[in-house]
Amino acid sequence: MAAEDDAIRDEALGWLREHWNPELRVRDWWTLLAESGWGFPSWPREWFGRGLRSEQAAAVRDAFREVGAIGPPGSLGQRLGGPTLLTHARREILEQFLPELAYGREYWCQYFSEPGAGSDLAGLQTRAVREGDEWIVNGQKVWTSGAQYADRAMLLARTDPDAPKHHGLTYFIIDMDQPGIEVRPLHQMNDAHGFNETFFTDARVGNDRIVGQLNGGWSVALTTLMYERGGGAVPSAHPGKRLAMLDMTVGEVVAGRERGEREGLGMAAITPTVIDVARELERETDPVVRQRLAQLHALEEVLRLGGLRSTSARRTGEGPGPGGSVGKIARSNLSRLTREVGMEVLGANGMLVGPTTPGGGRLQHAALSSPGSSIAGGTDEIQHNIIGERVLGLPKEPRLDADVPFRELKTGTQSRPE
Ligand SMILES: Cc1cc2nc3c(=O)[nH]c(=O)nc-3n(C[C@H](O)[C@H](O)[C@H](O)COP(=O)(O)OP(=O)(O)OC[C@H]3O[C@@H](n4cnc5c(N)ncnc54)[C@H](O)[C@@H]3O)c2cc1C
C-alpha cells in the first residue's frame, strides 16, 4: 500500500473511531457517512464522496472493517446504480436520485436478465414503447436479486426493435410501486428467497428517467456490469422503506449480521469459520485437513492481494476495467473450494443444517449457495471470454447477428414458429 493510501486509511480510521457508536440509528449513521464523504469515498466531493482513487477507497473499506463499523447503504442501487449515474446521467437525475441512494432512503434492484437473455443480455425482449411523456413496458425479467424490497430498479428494455440488438436498448430508472409490476419469489435450494421473477404488464416509466441516450442503453449497462464484477463492499444494513432497518441501531445490525449471512443477505470471509469448525470437531491436527485449510487460506489471500493489485491499477475516472473478470473467477473458485473443504471438515455433520450444528450451519449454507457465485454477474465462461478478448487481445467470438435488425433475429420467444 502506498504511503498516500496509508494516510487516507489513517484519516478514515480516525474519523470512524470518533463517530462510530453502536447506539446510533442506521439512518443517522448513514447521514453522517453521506455528509462526511466517507460512505462513498470514490464519488465526487460534490456528490457525497471525496473523489478518491479506487485503491484509496479500498483503504477506506479496510478502515471500516478494522473498526467493525457497518458500511454505507449497500443495495445494488448504491453499489452499481450510483456509479453508473455518475458516469452517464444528466444533472437532474443525479440531483433527484443520488441523495436517495447516499442517505439510504431507497433500495434498488437490477432488471437485466430474462428467461431468454442472460449471457446474451443484448438479446433481451422486454419492450418499452413511447406514449406521450412516458414509456409503456411489457415483458418478463428473472433472477432479480432483492426485487421484493426494491423502491426503484435499473431497467434495461428494448426501445427500437428495428435496430441491431446492441443498438435498440435503453436504460431507465423505473418505480417499483405500481400496478404494472408483479414480483414473484423464486425459492432456492438453500431455503433462501434471494431473487425473483417479475412480470411487466403496461408498467410505466417517464421519458425523463432515461439514463444516457435513448437507444444507447448498452454502454450504460456495461458500466453497471463492470462495477458488479468489481466486488468489495463492506457488510452493511439494507436501505429503503420496505426492510424497516433505518430505525434499528447500528449495534443491532452488527449483532444480526451473522444471522443475515445465513439467510443469504451478505457473505463475509468464511475461511475463519472453516478453521473454527475444524477446531470444534478436533480435526485441526489431521495433516490432510491442515493442508486443505492452508490451500483455502492461500486462495483467499491471493484473492485479497489480487483485488488490491487490480484496484491499484485503476485511476480516478477510469472506473473498473475488464480485469474485474479475473477477480470474479477467483471468487467463484474460492466459493467452490470453500464448499469442498467445508464439507470435508464437517464430514457427516455436513448433512445437517440449523444453528445448533457445528459452525452454526454457516458452512452448510455456504455450500448450498456456492453455485450462484459462478453465475451471478455473468458466468465464469463469459468472464473467460471477456479476459480472452479484452485483456489478452485474442480474436473475438464470431458474431453473426451484430448488424441484423433485432426484429429479424430468432431469439427468445421470436424463435418460436409463427
Ligand atoms: C445469485 C444470482 C443473483 C442474480 N441476480 C441478478 C439480478 O439482480 N439481476 C439480473 O438481471 N440478473 C441476475 N442474475 C442472473 C445472472 O446474471 C444470469 O443468470 C447469468 O448472466 C447467466 O444467464 P442465464 O442464467 O440466462 O444462463 P445462460 O446465458 O443461458 O447460460 C447457460 C450456460 O451456457 C454458457 N454460455 C452461454 N453463452 C456462452 C458463450 N458465449 N460462451 C461460453 N459459454 C456460454 C454459460 O456460461 C452457462 O454455463 C443473478 C444470478 C444469480 C445466480
The ligand as an SDF file (V2000), in Angstrom:
LIG
                    3D

 53 58  0  0  0  0  0  0  0  0999 V2000
  -27.2200  -15.3600   -7.2030 C   0  0  0  0  0  0  0  0  0  0  0  0
  -27.6520  -14.7060   -8.5110 C   0  0  0  0  0  0  0  0  0  0  0  0
  -28.1270  -13.4100   -8.4910 C   0  0  0  0  0  0  0  0  0  0  0  0
  -28.5460  -12.8030   -9.6880 C   0  0  0  0  0  0  0  0  0  0  0  0
  -29.0420  -11.5180   -9.6210 N   0  0  0  0  0  0  0  0  0  0  0  0
  -29.4510  -10.9090  -10.7550 C   0  0  0  0  0  0  0  0  0  0  0  0
  -30.0140   -9.5840  -10.7150 C   0  0  0  0  0  0  0  0  0  0  0  0
  -30.1560   -8.9830   -9.6590 O   0  0  0  0  0  0  0  0  0  0  0  0
  -30.4120   -9.0200  -11.8780 N   0  0  0  0  0  0  0  0  0  0  0  0
  -30.2960   -9.6490  -13.0730 C   0  0  0  0  0  0  0  0  0  0  0  0
  -30.6530   -9.0510  -14.0870 O   0  0  0  0  0  0  0  0  0  0  0  0
  -29.7920  -10.9180  -13.1590 N   0  0  0  0  0  0  0  0  0  0  0  0
  -29.3710  -11.5630  -12.0230 C   0  0  0  0  0  0  0  0  0  0  0  0
  -28.8690  -12.8450  -12.0810 N   0  0  0  0  0  0  0  0  0  0  0  0
  -28.8710  -13.5490  -13.3640 C   0  0  0  0  0  0  0  0  0  0  0  0
  -27.4940  -13.7430  -13.9690 C   0  0  0  0  0  0  0  0  0  0  0  0
  -26.9500  -12.5270  -14.4330 O   0  0  0  0  0  0  0  0  0  0  0  0
  -27.6520  -14.7690  -15.1250 C   0  0  0  0  0  0  0  0  0  0  0  0
  -28.1210  -15.9840  -14.5410 O   0  0  0  0  0  0  0  0  0  0  0  0
  -26.3630  -15.0200  -15.8340 C   0  0  0  0  0  0  0  0  0  0  0  0
  -25.9890  -13.8900  -16.5950 O   0  0  0  0  0  0  0  0  0  0  0  0
  -26.4300  -16.2540  -16.7760 C   0  0  0  0  0  0  0  0  0  0  0  0
  -27.5210  -16.1710  -17.6180 O   0  0  0  0  0  0  0  0  0  0  0  0
  -28.5200  -17.4110  -17.7900 P   0  0  0  0  0  0  0  0  0  0  0  0
  -28.9370  -17.8680  -16.4270 O   0  0  0  0  0  0  0  0  0  0  0  0
  -29.5970  -16.9940  -18.7380 O   0  0  0  0  0  0  0  0  0  0  0  0
  -27.6570  -18.5840  -18.4190 O   0  0  0  0  0  0  0  0  0  0  0  0
  -27.2890  -18.7790  -19.9680 P   0  0  0  0  0  0  0  0  0  0  0  0
  -26.8440  -17.4840  -20.5410 O   0  0  0  0  0  0  0  0  0  0  0  0
  -28.4400  -19.4610  -20.6320 O   0  0  0  0  0  0  0  0  0  0  0  0
  -26.0420  -19.7550  -19.8880 O   0  0  0  0  0  0  0  0  0  0  0  0
  -26.1720  -21.1820  -19.7450 C   0  0  0  0  0  0  0  0  0  0  0  0
  -24.7780  -21.7830  -19.8510 C   0  0  0  0  0  0  0  0  0  0  0  0
  -24.2190  -21.5320  -21.1640 O   0  0  0  0  0  0  0  0  0  0  0  0
  -22.9480  -20.9050  -21.0550 C   0  0  0  0  0  0  0  0  0  0  0  0
  -22.7630  -19.9240  -22.1420 N   0  0  0  0  0  0  0  0  0  0  0  0
  -23.6850  -19.0600  -22.6190 C   0  0  0  0  0  0  0  0  0  0  0  0
  -23.1320  -18.2930  -23.5970 N   0  0  0  0  0  0  0  0  0  0  0  0
  -21.8360  -18.6700  -23.7150 C   0  0  0  0  0  0  0  0  0  0  0  0
  -20.7360  -18.2380  -24.5420 C   0  0  0  0  0  0  0  0  0  0  0  0
  -20.8870  -17.2410  -25.4310 N   0  0  0  0  0  0  0  0  0  0  0  0
  -19.5460  -18.8490  -24.3930 N   0  0  0  0  0  0  0  0  0  0  0  0
  -19.3700  -19.8650  -23.4850 C   0  0  0  0  0  0  0  0  0  0  0  0
  -20.3780  -20.3260  -22.6790 N   0  0  0  0  0  0  0  0  0  0  0  0
  -21.5970  -19.7200  -22.7860 C   0  0  0  0  0  0  0  0  0  0  0  0
  -22.9980  -20.1750  -19.7190 C   0  0  0  0  0  0  0  0  0  0  0  0
  -21.6950  -19.9380  -19.2040 O   0  0  0  0  0  0  0  0  0  0  0  0
  -23.7820  -21.1680  -18.8580 C   0  0  0  0  0  0  0  0  0  0  0  0
  -22.9310  -22.1830  -18.3390 O   0  0  0  0  0  0  0  0  0  0  0  0
  -28.4680  -13.4950  -10.9160 C   0  0  0  0  0  0  0  0  0  0  0  0
  -27.9930  -14.8230  -10.9260 C   0  0  0  0  0  0  0  0  0  0  0  0
  -27.5990  -15.4300   -9.7390 C   0  0  0  0  0  0  0  0  0  0  0  0
  -27.1050  -16.8550   -9.7680 C   0  0  0  0  0  0  0  0  0  0  0  0
  1  2  1  0
  2  3  1  0
  2 52  2  0
  3  4  2  0
  4  5  1  0
  4 50  1  0
  5  6  2  0
  6  7  1  0
  6 13  1  0
  7  8  2  0
  7  9  1  0
  9 10  1  0
 10 11  2  0
 10 12  1  0
 12 13  2  0
 13 14  1  0
 14 15  1  0
 14 50  1  0
 15 16  1  0
 16 17  1  0
 16 18  1  0
 18 19  1  0
 18 20  1  0
 20 21  1  0
 20 22  1  0
 22 23  1  0
 23 24  1  0
 24 25  2  0
 24 26  1  0
 24 27  1  0
 27 28  1  0
 28 29  2  0
 28 30  1  0
 28 31  1  0
 31 32  1  0
 32 33  1  0
 33 34  1  0
 33 48  1  0
 34 35  1  0
 35 36  1  0
 35 46  1  0
 36 37  1  0
 36 45  1  0
 37 38  2  0
 38 39  1  0
 39 40  1  0
 39 45  2  0
 40 41  1  0
 40 42  2  0
 42 43  1  0
 43 44  2  0
 44 45  1  0
 46 47  1  0
 46 48  1  0
 48 49  1  0
 50 51  2  0
 51 52  1  0
 52 53  1  0
M  END
$$$$
